[in-house]
Amino acid sequence: MSLAGKIALVTGGGSGLGKASALKLAAEGVDIALLSRSKEEVDSVAAQIAGIGRKVLPLYADISDTADMQSAFDQIKQTFGRLDIVFANAGINGTWAPIDELPIEDWDTTIAVNLRGTFLTLRHSVPLMKERGGSIIITSSINGTRTFTTAGASAYSTTKAGQVALAQMTALELAKYRIRVNAICPGAIESQIDENTNRQNVEKAEVPAEYPKGDVPLTGGKPGKAEDVADLVCFLASDASRHITGTPIWIDGAQSLLV
């Protein structure tokens, strides 16, 4: 599963799944373009990557902003000249609320970051991958793909379903360039994203779903770790997954099979 000498872009790389995956990739010999909105977080992770001995390009951008992304990819092209791996991981939970109370601007923001942002990431990445091929990995979710009981998460779930469709469409389109595109669908994972969820009257949209023995069967209710996802990202980035494309992979300890 050698990854040595490859170049990767990791979005949302300042924390959580992005941070864990960037550090794991770097440990496997990959140079990293690390992108997030938070300069403080990016600089901290970039320092850790440099400490491993890998080249790192810190990038500060809003993935939904056209100018930001153009600037970021100009820097990637100038610094590395190519990409072999893209982990399109950045995203938000946004606002969770009953559908008739969800503010329109909050719907638009979630769509812009999670779908437009993923689109912009792929749109700019593909020209840097066509010559050599490579692997694109998109962070989707169990929500909107196998689980539909998360109260008020209509906007979020819609974007996650859309990301799987985008992965499958582009997997077929880009196969002739030997670019593979897959989607990972995490369940409960220890990360900071849940802390950034704006919940508004979600109990009004709730449909009870109770699991007396815990809702993650494989671990007795305990959430997975960011490092679990990082291991999957490294597998999908490597030639060990050379015949896998257009595939959503659920990494949730069987959580989404309960409903």
C-alpha positions as CSV (number, residue, x, y, z in Angstrom):
1,M,0.0,0.0,0.0
2,S,2.9,2.3,-0.8
3,L,2.0,6.0,-1.0
4,A,5.6,7.4,-0.9
5,G,6.3,10.2,-3.2
6,K,2.6,11.1,-3.9
7,I,1.0,14.6,-3.6
8,A,-2.3,15.0,-1.8
9,L,-4.7,17.8,-1.2
10,V,-6.7,17.5,2.1
11,T,-9.5,20.0,2.6
12,G,-10.9,20.6,6.0
13,G,-7.4,19.6,7.1
14,G,-7.1,21.7,10.2
15,S,-9.1,19.3,12.5
16,G,-11.0,16.1,12.8
17,L,-11.0,13.6,10.0
18,G,-8.9,15.9,7.7
19,K,-6.2,16.4,10.3
20,A,-6.0,12.7,11.1
21,S,-5.9,11.8,7.4
22,A,-3.3,14.4,6.5
23,L,-1.0,13.2,9.3
24,K,-1.5,9.6,8.3
25,L,-0.8,10.3,4.7
26,A,2.3,12.3,5.6
27,A,3.5,9.4,7.7
28,E,3.2,7.2,4.6
29,G,5.5,9.5,2.6
30,V,2.9,11.9,1.0
31,D,3.5,15.6,0.6
32,I,0.4,17.6,1.6
33,A,-1.5,20.7,0.4
34,L,-3.5,21.4,3.5
35,L,-6.5,23.6,3.2
36,S,-9.0,25.0,5.7
37,R,-10.6,28.3,6.6
38,S,-8.8,28.5,10.0
39,K,-5.2,29.8,9.7
40,E,-4.4,28.8,13.2
41,E,-5.5,25.2,12.7
42,V,-3.8,24.9,9.3
43,D,-0.5,26.2,10.6
44,S,-0.6,23.9,13.6
45,V,-1.2,20.8,11.5
46,A,1.3,22.0,8.9
47,A,4.0,22.2,11.5
48,Q,3.3,18.6,12.5
49,I,3.5,17.5,8.9
50,A,6.8,19.3,8.5
51,G,8.0,17.6,11.7
52,I,7.4,14.3,10.0
53,G,9.7,15.4,7.3
54,R,7.2,15.9,4.5
55,K,6.7,19.0,2.3
56,V,3.5,20.9,3.2
57,L,1.7,23.8,1.6
58,P,-0.7,25.6,4.0
59,L,-3.7,27.0,2.3
60,Y,-6.4,29.2,3.8
61,A,-9.7,29.2,1.9
62,D,-13.4,28.9,2.0
63,I,-14.2,26.0,-0.3
64,S,-17.4,27.6,-1.4
65,D,-15.7,30.8,-2.6
66,T,-14.6,30.8,-6.3
67,A,-11.8,33.3,-5.9
68,D,-10.4,31.5,-2.8
69,M,-10.3,28.2,-4.5
70,Q,-8.8,29.6,-7.7
71,S,-6.0,31.1,-5.6
72,A,-5.5,27.9,-3.6
73,F,-5.1,25.8,-6.7
74,D,-2.8,28.3,-8.4
75,Q,-0.5,27.8,-5.4
76,I,-0.8,24.0,-5.6
77,K,0.1,24.1,-9.3
78,Q,3.0,26.4,-8.7
79,T,4.3,24.4,-5.7
80,F,3.7,20.8,-6.8
81,G,2.6,20.8,-10.4
82,R,0.2,17.9,-9.9
83,L,-2.1,16.1,-7.5
84,D,-2.3,12.3,-7.0
85,I,-4.7,12.2,-4.1
86,V,-7.6,14.5,-3.2
87,F,-9.4,14.2,0.1
88,A,-12.5,16.4,-0.4
89,N,-13.4,16.4,3.3
90,A,-14.3,20.0,4.2
91,G,-17.9,20.6,5.1
92,I,-20.4,21.8,7.8
93,N,-23.3,20.3,9.6
94,G,-25.1,23.7,9.3
95,T,-28.5,24.3,10.9
96,W,-30.7,21.4,11.9
97,A,-34.4,22.4,12.2
98,P,-37.9,21.4,11.2
99,I,-38.3,21.9,7.4
100,D,-40.9,24.6,7.9
101,E,-38.6,26.5,10.3
102,L,-35.3,26.1,8.6
103,P,-34.1,29.6,7.5
104,I,-33.6,29.8,3.8
105,E,-30.2,31.4,4.2
106,D,-29.1,28.5,6.4
107,W,-30.2,26.0,3.7
108,D,-28.3,28.0,1.1
109,T,-25.1,28.1,3.2
110,T,-25.1,24.3,3.8
111,I,-25.7,23.6,0.1
112,A,-23.0,26.1,-0.8
113,V,-20.3,24.7,1.5
114,N,-21.0,21.0,1.2
115,L,-22.0,20.7,-2.5
116,R,-20.6,23.7,-4.2
117,G,-17.5,23.4,-2.2
118,T,-17.0,19.7,-3.2
119,F,-17.8,20.6,-6.8
120,L,-15.2,23.4,-6.8
121,T,-12.6,21.1,-5.2
122,L,-13.1,18.5,-7.9
123,R,-13.4,21.0,-10.8
124,H,-9.9,22.4,-10.0
125,S,-8.3,19.1,-9.0
126,V,-9.1,17.1,-12.1
127,P,-6.8,19.1,-14.5
128,L,-3.9,18.4,-12.1
129,M,-4.7,14.7,-12.1
130,K,-5.5,13.8,-15.7
131,E,-2.0,13.1,-16.9
132,R,-1.1,10.5,-14.1
133,G,-4.4,9.4,-12.7
134,G,-5.1,9.2,-9.0
135,S,-7.7,8.9,-6.3
136,I,-10.4,11.3,-5.1
137,I,-12.1,10.6,-1.8
138,I,-15.2,12.6,-0.8
139,T,-16.5,12.7,2.8
140,S,-20.2,12.0,2.7
141,S,-22.1,10.6,5.7
142,I,-24.5,7.8,6.8
143,N,-27.1,10.7,6.9
144,G,-28.9,10.9,3.6
145,T,-27.4,7.7,2.3
146,R,-28.6,5.0,4.7
147,T,-29.9,6.9,7.7
148,F,-32.8,9.4,7.7
149,T,-33.8,9.7,11.4
150,T,-31.5,12.6,12.3
151,A,-34.0,15.2,13.3
152,G,-33.9,18.4,11.4
153,A,-30.9,17.5,9.3
154,S,-32.7,17.9,5.9
155,A,-30.2,20.3,4.4
156,Y,-27.2,18.4,5.6
157,S,-28.5,15.0,4.5
158,T,-29.4,16.4,1.1
159,T,-25.8,17.5,0.5
160,K,-24.5,14.2,1.7
161,A,-26.7,12.3,-0.7
162,G,-25.6,14.7,-3.5
163,Q,-22.0,14.0,-2.8
164,V,-22.5,10.3,-3.3
165,A,-24.2,11.0,-6.6
166,L,-21.4,13.3,-7.6
167,A,-18.8,10.7,-6.7
168,Q,-20.6,8.1,-8.9
169,M,-21.1,10.4,-11.8
170,T,-17.5,11.6,-11.9
171,A,-16.2,8.0,-11.3
172,L,-17.6,7.0,-14.6
173,E,-16.6,10.3,-16.4
174,L,-13.0,10.2,-15.1
175,A,-12.3,6.5,-15.5
176,K,-10.7,7.1,-18.8
177,Y,-8.1,9.2,-17.1
178,R,-7.5,6.5,-14.4
179,I,-8.9,8.8,-11.8
180,R,-10.9,6.9,-9.2
181,V,-13.6,8.6,-7.2
182,N,-15.1,7.1,-4.0
183,A,-17.2,8.4,-1.1
184,I,-16.7,7.5,2.5
185,C,-19.8,7.7,4.7
186,P,-18.9,8.0,8.4
187,G,-21.3,7.4,11.3
188,A,-20.6,8.6,14.8
189,I,-16.9,9.6,14.9
190,E,-15.1,11.5,17.6
191,S,-14.6,15.0,16.1
192,Q,-15.4,18.6,16.6
193,I,-18.0,18.9,13.9
194,D,-20.9,18.0,16.2
195,E,-20.0,21.0,18.4
196,N,-20.6,23.3,15.4
197,T,-24.1,22.1,14.7
198,N,-26.9,24.8,15.1
199,R,-29.9,22.9,16.4
200,Q,-33.3,24.7,16.4
201,N,-36.4,23.0,17.8
202,V,-35.2,19.7,16.4
203,E,-37.4,17.8,18.8
204,K,-40.4,18.9,16.7
205,A,-38.9,17.0,13.7
206,E,-37.8,13.9,15.7
207,V,-39.1,10.4,15.0
208,P,-38.1,8.2,17.9
209,A,-35.5,5.5,17.3
210,E,-34.3,3.8,20.4
211,Y,-31.4,1.3,20.6
212,P,-31.3,-0.1,24.2
213,K,-27.8,-1.7,23.7
214,G,-26.2,1.3,22.0
215,D,-26.5,2.6,18.5
216,V,-23.0,1.5,17.3
217,P,-23.3,-2.3,17.4
218,L,-19.6,-3.1,16.7
219,T,-18.3,-1.1,19.6
220,G,-21.1,-1.2,22.1
221,G,-22.2,2.3,21.4
222,K,-18.8,4.0,21.3
223,P,-18.1,6.3,18.3
224,G,-15.3,5.6,16.0
225,K,-12.1,7.6,15.9
226,A,-10.8,10.0,13.3
227,E,-7.8,7.6,12.9
228,D,-10.3,4.8,11.7
229,V,-11.3,7.1,8.9
230,A,-7.7,8.1,8.2
231,D,-6.8,4.4,7.6
232,L,-9.7,4.1,5.1
233,V,-8.6,7.2,3.3
234,C,-5.0,5.8,3.0
235,F,-6.4,2.6,1.6
236,L,-8.6,4.4,-1.0
237,A,-5.6,6.7,-1.9
238,S,-3.4,3.7,-2.5
239,D,-3.0,1.2,-5.4
240,A,-4.4,-1.4,-3.0
241,S,-7.8,0.0,-4.0
242,R,-7.0,0.2,-7.7
243,H,-10.2,-1.5,-8.9
244,I,-12.6,0.4,-6.5
245,T,-14.4,3.5,-7.9
246,G,-17.8,5.0,-7.8
247,T,-18.4,3.3,-4.4
248,P,-19.8,4.6,-1.2
249,I,-18.2,3.0,1.8
250,W,-19.9,3.2,5.2
251,I,-17.6,3.4,8.1
252,D,-19.9,3.3,11.1
253,G,-19.6,0.1,13.1
254,A,-23.0,-1.1,11.6
255,Q,-24.7,2.0,13.0
256,S,-26.7,2.8,9.9
257,L,-28.0,-0.8,9.6
258,L,-30.1,-0.4,12.7
259,V,-32.7,1.7,10.9
